Amino acid sequence: MITFGTLVQMSDQWWRNAVIYQVYIRSFADANGDGTGDINGIRSKLPYLAELGVNGLWVNPWYASPLNDGGYDVADYRDIEPSYGTLDDAKAMIAEAHELGLKVLVDLVPNHTSNEHEWFQQAIAAPIGDPSRDRYHIRPGRGIDGSEPPTDWIAVFGGSAWEQLDDGEWYLHLFDTSQPDLNWTNTEVQEEFQDIFRFWCELGADGFRVDVAHGLAKDMSFPDAGEAAELLSNAKTPNHPYWDRDDVHEYIRQWRAVLDEYGDRMMVAEAWVAPDRAPMYIRPDEYHQTFAFDFLDSNWDRDEMRARVAKVIETTASVDSVPTWTLSNHDVVRHATRYGLPKGTPWRKWLLDGPHDQLDAELGLRRARAAVLLMLALPGGVYLYQGEELGLPEVYDLPLDILDDPVWRLSGNTSKGRDGCRVPIPWAASGPSLGFGANDGWLPQPEFFSEFSMEAQQGDPRSILELYRSALSFRTDQLTSDPEITWDPAASPEVLSFERPGGLQCWVNFGPGPVELPEGATVVLASDPDFSGQMATDTAVWFWA
């Protein structure tokens, strides 16, 4: 047996073992019936989250915004988007969450603002060379008349990363054209975000999920990148001109110093970087957590998944931290669908190109049930994406004329974007929006969502919702005291198996046939509702040996 990640448990650092539930606010719950989720909708579901067994919630951006990119285009970091509610609603939600023992993480977007932010409006109204322009990357173009972009950089959503202003200069936007990138060498930008962190800490936020954590720092000589990569894949390129540059850690340490003023506050990085670079983001004076995206992106393959899990545990232990696991979020195809596709399917392209008959939805759900037992048995923190506890699949067939994600437009209609994982949650088995609100939601729900609704699953011991509740309850009681994991070769080379301190074992059967548990095994929980002594293929079991 091989043991990875023996660490000293720090019981006062709640985030090391916490399970956080991601709330995509537009699609979670609509309290006022306007078709858009809102803060009061979240407030109405806080008891549900407490009963589910999570430790807190992360709310996607709720700031004032024109919503060109689902709120990641922020116009005012200290106010709430009116369609979501008010600042008083946010304060009340945080207070009510705390009364239920739930932590609250807010989503911070430091790489860029909205083009409606007052800073950008000042910059484009000012003459060339004005200091207000230095808050952003605004530069002259190339060519004799400056009509060509300053570099060949490509935006994540597609097209050039530069947009020309009326006065002839160009501004950088690594995402949508409405999201100009901030210049983080500017001390005013640095001081502003330190104050934004303090603002939300004072309002009671327990932590922050930081968007595009591997961005911010740019090569200020502005060289050409010489590449055109798929969504975020070039973030793993060494010495890239705008991803994962060493300079970014200077700004992270500034933020950490602010959070340390408040004691137990934390921040988690959305850093799409090479596995060997990820530990740099969670050194003792930087982020507290960084998502293990290699785990999320793994194929349903025993050897690949074990290798990636082992690598994450090993590298996080090297900086005295613990892993942070997740299977889905608002930017990726839901894992209940990914796991139902043939191995190696490029799932972002599959949304548009298909063939859609490749999808085995039943297989995907069976593997999703097994995957959550695997994930919740691992040491470290966990993030769940709203609706995964209901087994929701991707809605891949949304009509093209209703797509909201700017990826669809900026890719020249070659990438369908992320709307399929953002369809409103079905709370009830019937009604105009299946309990999401009093009227239809901002994206349509397919009819089959009724079968996946919270109401349809509540109290059904065979449902994936009750599997989540049972697994979360047991994890809280038994699996948060020690971050050690011991790999076990098990009875079959096609079984991924490990043991946690105290003797609990987790087995996941990736093989084509059933597997016998060890003699005398006492089963705690099985992903297969029909489990009767043998592990079927694509299932997981927790047991005492």
LOVEX-578929 format. One line per field, with one value per residue (C-alpha): x, y, z; residue in one letter; residue number from 0. Coordinates in steps of 0.001 Angstrom, whole numbers, m for minus. Example, Ala and Ser with C-alpha at 12.3 -4.5 7.8 and 13.67 -1.06 7.14 Angstrom:
u <- 12300|13670 .
v <- m4500|m1060 .
w <- 7800|7140 .
resn <- A|S .
resi <- 0|1 .
REM end
This chain:
u <- 0|1119|200|m79|m642|7|m766|m1357|m5083|m5915|m9379|m9910|m9544|m13073|m12430|m9982|m12814|m15878|m18471|m19597|m22678|m22395|m25459|m25775|m28124|m29979|m31091|m31500|m34808|m36995|m38842|m40541|m41700|m39819|m38099|m34707|m33353|m32675|m31316|m34690|m35003|m31735|m33025|m36091|m33859|m31335|m33139|m32889|m29123|m28759|m30784|m28734|m25721|m23377|m21260|m21818|m22696|m20817|m22955|m21992|m21616|m24560|m23122|m24659|m24082|m25474|m25354|m23582|m21679|m23990|m22746|m19033|m19129|m19240|m20346|m20229|m18502|m20222|m23833|m26300|m27744|m31343|m32831|m31299|m32331|m30687|m27699|m30067|m31281|m27677|m27008|m30145|m29195|m25728|m27182|m29806|m27206|m25061|m28029|m28261|m24533|m23764|m20756|m21187|m18655|m19051|m17602|m14937|m14016|m10645|m9356|m11828|m14787|m17851|m17463|m20209|m18001|m17354|m13617|m13918|m16414|m13914|m11105|m12837|m14068|m10550|m7932|m5185|m2499|m4811|m3949|m7480|m6613|m3786|m6310|m6885|m4714|m5401|m2757|m2105|m2580|m31|420|1005|m2358|m2761|m5624|m4296|m4605|m1566|m950|m2295|m3885|m7120|m10080|m11240|m14708|m13352|m12012|m9350|m8676|m8505|m11314|m10756|m12051|m13428|m10150|m8171|m6599|m7372|m8384|m7658|m10491|m9542|m13233|m16239|m15802|m17839|m15216|m12087|m9093|m7722|m4066|m2802|509|m1554|m1461|m4946|m6322|m4466|m5752|m9317|m9560|m8050|m10868|m13464|m12293|m12697|m16151|m17548|m15743|m17391|m20773|m20190|m18825|m16805|m14817|m14312|m14204|m11828|m12548|m9724|m7214|m4424|m4983|m4459|m702|248|3611|3818|6070|2991|4594|2591|1410|1671|m1149|m4885|m5954|m9249|m11043|m8468|m6174|m3331|m3353|m940|1678|4937|5713|2468|2031|m1239|m1882|m280|2533|4711|3753|212|1375|2302|m1359|m2587|m367|m1869|m5350|m4254|m2872|m6298|m8154|m5755|m6870|m10269|m9076|m11019|m11854|m10676|m10448|m10469|m8803|m10294|m6874|m6804|m3083|m713|m845|2743|1939|m1231|572|2076|m1414|m1963|1294|765|562|m1637|m4952|m6411|m7743|m7533|m9915|m8503|m9649|m7621|m9971|m13022|m11579|m10639|m12164|m14151|m11051|m9644|m5932|m6339|m8554|m6340|m3205|m4833|m6196|m2802|m1051|m3387|m3013|752|1218|m1149|568|3879|2654|852|m2566|m5336|m7114|m10291|m12485|m15353|m17154|m19099|m19610|m21309|m18603|m18537|m20907|m22602|m20806|m23956|m23769|m19964|m19798|m22435|m20354|m17728|m14276|m12335|m15350|m14575|m17688|m17652|m17757|m20214|m22878|m23209|m21667|m22875|m23671|m26094|m27104|m23671|m25044|m26062|m27954|m28588|m24881|m23984|m26298|m25006|m21433|m22419|m23774|m20501|m18388|m19898|m19071|m15527|m15224|m16797|m14532|m11399|m9609|m9946|m12657|m15497|m17594|m20970|m22732|m26417|m28599|m25957|m27561|m30668|m28670|m29419|m27942|m26821|m29622|m27652|m30541|m31521|m32762|m29993|m32087|m32361|m28696|m27455|m23785|m21477|m19369|m21997|m21707|m17976|m17046|m18868|m21567|m19046|m19241|m22620|m21416|m22447|m26193|m26988|m25640|m27405|m31034|m33206|m33456|m36629|m37922|m41424|m42797|m45237|m45953|m44888|m41188|m41238|m41103|m38274|m40705|m44274|m43613|m41369|m37652|m35091|m34110|m36669|m36605|m37118|m40191|m38093|m36734|m39952|m38607|m35411|m37165|m36487|m40155|m40004|m36887|m37525|m37747|m37135|m34270|m33370|m32940|m29647|m30808|m31087|m27729|m26142|m27813|m26642|m23106|m22780|m24075|m21636|m18756|m19381|m19425|m16563|m14323|m13131|m10717|m7616|m6469|m4603|m5424|m3996|m4251|m5188|m4753|m8155|m9366|m9410|m7087|m10184|m11276|m10075|m9838|m8479|m8847|m9325|m8131|m10504|m10803|m13480|m12833|m14074|m14200|m15215|m15721|m14529|m14488|m16965|m18258|m19339|m16841|m17088|m16403|m13997|m15466|m16984|m17372|m19995|m21520|m22147|m23418|m23645|m24195|m26273|m29800|m30073|m26829|m27136|m23611|m21804|m20581|m21988|m19909|m19752|m20769|m19110|m19368|m18245|m17667|m15891|m13544 .
v <- 0|3578|6520|10069|13391|12963|16429|18120|18731|22373|22175|25935|26192|25195|25426|22489|19955|22039|21090|24245|24385|26615|28776|30104|32849|33412|29774|28778|30170|33078|34737|37572|35664|37691|34615|35350|33856|36295|36706|36239|33009|31860|32849|30656|27623|28022|25414|22993|23525|23033|19815|18626|18674|21208|23632|26726|28259|30136|32641|33516|37276|39245|42703|45478|44398|44645|40810|40409|37489|36321|38903|38372|41818|43898|47533|48109|45742|47291|47046|44338|43834|45164|42087|40032|42293|44858|45166|44804|41506|40322|41270|39437|36352|36225|36633|33915|31548|32077|31303|27912|27297|27953|29916|32328|32827|35654|35570|38193|39179|40993|40367|42670|44966|45723|48391|50172|50451|54108|53621|52461|55177|57733|56141|56207|59778|60966|62005|59625|59479|60438|58628|57168|54992|53328|51379|49277|48024|50703|50887|52161|49657|48324|49211|52567|53945|51882|49946|46525|45093|45588|41799|38539|37586|35612|36068|33038|33363|33702|36401|39014|40012|43675|46090|49470|52676|55632|57530|54752|53126|49544|47995|44449|42047|38421|37510|39360|42722|44217|43056|45239|43813|45768|46762|45168|47031|50116|50751|52284|48984|47057|49314|49257|45484|45360|47682|45522|42505|44533|45750|42226|40960|43753|42675|39187|37198|34195|33775|34480|32438|34381|34332|33838|33553|32663|35853|39473|39662|40345|40541|44328|44161|42770|40114|38052|34716|32915|30518|30013|27476|26066|27467|27911|25162|27632|28501|25583|26997|27980|31711|32595|36359|36562|33296|32015|34536|34717|38369|37343|36017|39525|40548|37345|37998|41473|39943|37273|39950|41637|38382|37534|40732|39061|35742|32867|34295|32384|32438|29736|30124|29359|28615|26558|25800|22857|20470|21253|24979|24679|24388|27844|29306|27723|28515|29646|33354|32990|31252|28797|26506|25951|23758|20412|20851|17868|15717|17384|16949|13284|10604|7830|5647|3907|4497|8083|9039|7381|9042|12465|12085|10923|13830|16414|14971|14830|18352|20023|18250|19722|23181|21945|22249|19868|19249|20965|18661|19390|17526|20340|24094|26801|26707|23009|20338|18653|15460|13310|13995|13934|10476|9198|10044|7773|8134|11045|12886|16637|17556|21288|20588|17731|20169|21578|18968|15751|13120|13356|9713|8925|9908|7117|9139|6149|5286|8899|9031|5706|6965|10314|8472|6562|9683|11556|8717|8724|12499|12729|9964|11895|14198|17956|20389|19783|22071|20900|22581|23306|20526|17822|16417|15968|14191|16932|16342|18988|20476|20213|20889|24421|26290|28346|31509|31702|31152|33828|32912|35323|32303|31507|34938|35516|32063|32825|30294|27450|26834|26508|27839|27124|27733|24009|23693|26888|25912|26784|24192|22047|22171|20830|18081|20447|24124|26820|26532|23388|25389|27693|30619|31646|32049|30590|30903|32792|29519|26780|23520|20267|18242|15419|17775|17007|13517|15055|17634|17922|17148|13915|12710|13891|10919|8319|6113|5175|8766|10506|13332|10966|9419|12872|13525|10196|10601|14168|13186|10285|12394|15049|12438|10217|11637|15122|14401|13342|14048|10769|8308|4827|3239|m434|m2715|m4300|m7545|m6401|m4200|m2444|m1260|2049|1521|3353|3493|6468|6671|4714|1940|3133|1859|3274|1039|2165|m504|726|m2799|m4516|m7027|m7358|m7405|m9147|m7136|m8601|m11239|m9682|m6212|m4032|m1743|1854|3232|2086|4221|1434|1463|m2245|m3255|m6717|m7895|m7548|m4275|m3827|m2021|1793|1791|2706|1380|2635|m140|m1166|m4104 .
w <- 0|m712|1485|163|1841|5549|6928|10230|10627|11412|12942|13058|9282|8336|4607|4578|4735|3870|1257|m541|m2775|m5843|m6509|m10047|m8958|m12243|m12286|m8636|m7378|m8511|m5635|m7538|m10625|m13231|m14680|m13166|m9958|m7146|m3633|m1972|m3926|m2386|1053|555|m147|2660|4821|1883|1708|5457|5263|2285|4572|2966|4977|2897|m447|m3127|m5020|m8584|m9202|m7917|m8520|m10622|m14214|m17759|m17676|m20995|m19460|m16715|m14216|m14779|m16367|m13188|m13278|m9499|m7052|m4022|m5127|m6144|m9623|m9311|m10988|m8150|m5281|m3046|m790|2168|674|453|4070|5169|3181|4732|8228|7661|6251|9327|11583|9823|10211|6547|5332|2408|m379|m2879|m6378|m7096|m10666|m10622|m14154|m15879|m15330|m17400|m20047|m18075|m14982|m14153|m14541|m18139|m18962|m17594|m19591|m22970|m22400|m21567|m24126|m25193|m22513|m19638|m16348|m16146|m19123|m17224|m15133|m18251|m21098|m23710|m26420|m29932|m32738|m35172|m38798|m40420|m39325|m36132|m37656|m36621|m33083|m30826|m30602|m31992|m28674|m28931|m26558|m24587|m26094|m29637|m31920|m31231|m27634|m28734|m29569|m31178|m29614|m31563|m31065|m32737|m29685|m28651|m25335|m24185|m23378|m22799|m22632|m24079|m25810|m22951|m20390|m20598|m18711|m15773|m15623|m12422|m12465|m11616|m7856|m7912|m9219|m6514|m3727|m5062|m4838|m1388|m371|m2174|m179|3030|1980|1662|4746|6719|5322|6656|3703|4878|1704|m1961|m5136|m7393|m11112|m13640|m10801|m13216|m15215|m14111|m14841|m18455|m20172|m20349|m23425|m25215|m27412|m29879|m28478|m31812|m31053|m31223|m28617|m27433|m24417|m21603|m22925|m23531|m19819|m19351|m21750|m19962|m19871|m21573|m22161|m20213|m18322|m15129|m14995|m11905|m11344|m10383|m7022|m5876|m6092|m4451|m1437|m1122|m902|1561|3873|3863|4592|7403|9112|9556|10961|9415|5957|2895|m894|m3557|m6951|m10323|m11809|m15003|m14863|m15280|m12284|m11286|m11184|m9096|m5699|m6224|m5788|m2364|m636|2978|2070|m1025|m1759|726|m2009|m5757|m7731|m8901|m12487|m13670|m11603|m13143|m16625|m16203|m18396|m16690|m16554|m13496|m14144|m15332|m12422|m9827|m11241|m11223|m7709|m6430|m8162|m6637|m3137|m3456|m4819|m2365|527|m666|408|3543|1965|940|m2380|m3504|m5570|m7932|m10725|m12403|m12428|m14488|m17195|m18117|m19390|m16431|m15429|m15633|m19372|m19779|m18204|m20625|m23692|m25288|m23754|m25203|m26615|m26872|m24933|m25637|m29363|m28917|m27677|m31207|m33468|m31816|m32839|m29956|m30178|m28703|m25313|m22950|m20333|m18073|m18060|m17316|m14311|m12978|m13203|m11675|m8629|m8316|m8875|m5946|m3551|m4883|m4494|m1043|267|m706|1752|1411|379|m2073|m4251|m5581|m8499|m8058|m9409|m9431|m6289|m8456|m11162|m13694|m17154|m19628|m21715|m24933|m27314|m26314|m29405|m30980|m31075|m27285|m26403|m24014|m23570|m25465|m26490|m29154|m30770|m30398|m31677|m34906|m33968|m33827|m30060|m28381|m25044|m21476|m21293|m21147|m17614|m16492|m17068|m14021|m11253|m11082|m7524|m8182|m10407|m12107|m12630|m15126|m14234|m12082|m8877|m9968|m9891|m10543|m14268|m16944|m16309|m18398|m20073|m20821|m18876|m20785|m19822|m18392|m15704|m13807|m13072|m11637|m9458|m5777|m5095|m7126|m5288|m1742|603|m2117|m833|m4417|m5585|m6153|m3876|m924|m1887|m1607|1742|3155|1831|3117|6549|6853|5550|8184|10932|9803|7087|8047|10895|8951|5375|4924|2137|1604|m1832|m1911|m4946|m4110|m5605|m9233|m11308|m12641|m9194|m7810|m4055|m1056|2696|4977|8605|10802|8248|5842|2327|m956|m4023|m7517|m10177|m13589|m15040|m17352|m14814|m11171|m8307|m4943|m1799|769|3041|6129|4578|6246|3633|4651|1347|m2272|m5356|m6900|m5429|m6351|m4631|m3102|m2307|m5622|m7133|m10619|m13228|m12887|m9226|m5936|m2384|1020|3534|6701|6158 .
resn <- M|I|T|F|G|T|L|V|Q|M|S|D|Q|W|W|R|N|A|V|I|Y|Q|V|Y|I|R|S|F|A|D|A|N|G|D|G|T|G|D|I|N|G|I|R|S|K|L|P|Y|L|A|E|L|G|V|N|G|L|W|V|N|P|W|Y|A|S|P|L|N|D|G|G|Y|D|V|A|D|Y|R|D|I|E|P|S|Y|G|T|L|D|D|A|K|A|M|I|A|E|A|H|E|L|G|L|K|V|L|V|D|L|V|P|N|H|T|S|N|E|H|E|W|F|Q|Q|A|I|A|A|P|I|G|D|P|S|R|D|R|Y|H|I|R|P|G|R|G|I|D|G|S|E|P|P|T|D|W|I|A|V|F|G|G|S|A|W|E|Q|L|D|D|G|E|W|Y|L|H|L|F|D|T|S|Q|P|D|L|N|W|T|N|T|E|V|Q|E|E|F|Q|D|I|F|R|F|W|C|E|L|G|A|D|G|F|R|V|D|V|A|H|G|L|A|K|D|M|S|F|P|D|A|G|E|A|A|E|L|L|S|N|A|K|T|P|N|H|P|Y|W|D|R|D|D|V|H|E|Y|I|R|Q|W|R|A|V|L|D|E|Y|G|D|R|M|M|V|A|E|A|W|V|A|P|D|R|A|P|M|Y|I|R|P|D|E|Y|H|Q|T|F|A|F|D|F|L|D|S|N|W|D|R|D|E|M|R|A|R|V|A|K|V|I|E|T|T|A|S|V|D|S|V|P|T|W|T|L|S|N|H|D|V|V|R|H|A|T|R|Y|G|L|P|K|G|T|P|W|R|K|W|L|L|D|G|P|H|D|Q|L|D|A|E|L|G|L|R|R|A|R|A|A|V|L|L|M|L|A|L|P|G|G|V|Y|L|Y|Q|G|E|E|L|G|L|P|E|V|Y|D|L|P|L|D|I|L|D|D|P|V|W|R|L|S|G|N|T|S|K|G|R|D|G|C|R|V|P|I|P|W|A|A|S|G|P|S|L|G|F|G|A|N|D|G|W|L|P|Q|P|E|F|F|S|E|F|S|M|E|A|Q|Q|G|D|P|R|S|I|L|E|L|Y|R|S|A|L|S|F|R|T|D|Q|L|T|S|D|P|E|I|T|W|D|P|A|A|S|P|E|V|L|S|F|E|R|P|G|G|L|Q|C|W|V|N|F|G|P|G|P|V|E|L|P|E|G|A|T|V|V|L|A|S|D|P|D|F|S|G|Q|M|A|T|D|T|A|V|W|F|W|A .
resi <- 0|1|2|3|4|5|6|7|8|9|10|11|12|13|14|15|16|17|18|19|20|21|22|23|24|25|26|27|28|29|30|31|32|33|34|35|36|37|38|39|40|41|42|43|44|45|46|47|48|49|50|51|52|53|54|55|56|57|58|59|60|61|62|63|64|65|66|67|68|69|70|71|72|73|74|75|76|77|78|79|80|81|82|83|84|85|86|87|88|89|90|91|92|93|94|95|96|97|98|99|100|101|102|103|104|105|106|107|108|109|110|111|112|113|114|115|116|117|118|119|120|121|122|123|124|125|126|127|128|129|130|131|132|133|134|135|136|137|138|139|140|141|142|143|144|145|146|147|148|149|150|151|152|153|154|155|156|157|158|159|160|161|162|163|164|165|166|167|168|169|170|171|172|173|174|175|176|177|178|179|180|181|182|183|184|185|186|187|188|189|190|191|192|193|194|195|196|197|198|199|200|201|202|203|204|205|206|207|208|209|210|211|212|213|214|215|216|217|218|219|220|221|222|223|224|225|226|227|228|229|230|231|232|233|234|235|236|237|238|239|240|241|242|243|244|245|246|247|248|249|250|251|252|253|254|255|256|257|258|259|260|261|262|263|264|265|266|267|268|269|270|271|272|273|274|275|276|277|278|279|280|281|282|283|284|285|286|287|288|289|290|291|292|293|294|295|296|297|298|299|300|301|302|303|304|305|306|307|308|309|310|311|312|313|314|315|316|317|318|319|320|321|322|323|324|325|326|327|328|329|330|331|332|333|334|335|336|337|338|339|340|341|342|343|344|345|346|347|348|349|350|351|352|353|354|355|356|357|358|359|360|361|362|363|364|365|366|367|368|369|370|371|372|373|374|375|376|377|378|379|380|381|382|383|384|385|386|387|388|389|390|391|392|393|394|395|396|397|398|399|400|401|402|403|404|405|406|407|408|409|410|411|412|413|414|415|416|417|418|419|420|421|422|423|424|425|426|427|428|429|430|431|432|433|434|435|436|437|438|439|440|441|442|443|444|445|446|447|448|449|450|451|452|453|454|455|456|457|458|459|460|461|462|463|464|465|466|467|468|469|470|471|472|473|474|475|476|477|478|479|480|481|482|483|484|485|486|487|488|489|490|491|492|493|494|495|496|497|498|499|500|501|502|503|504|505|506|507|508|509|510|511|512|513|514|515|516|517|518|519|520|521|522|523|524|525|526|527|528|529|530|531|532|533|534|535|536|537|538|539|540|541|542|543|544 .
REM end
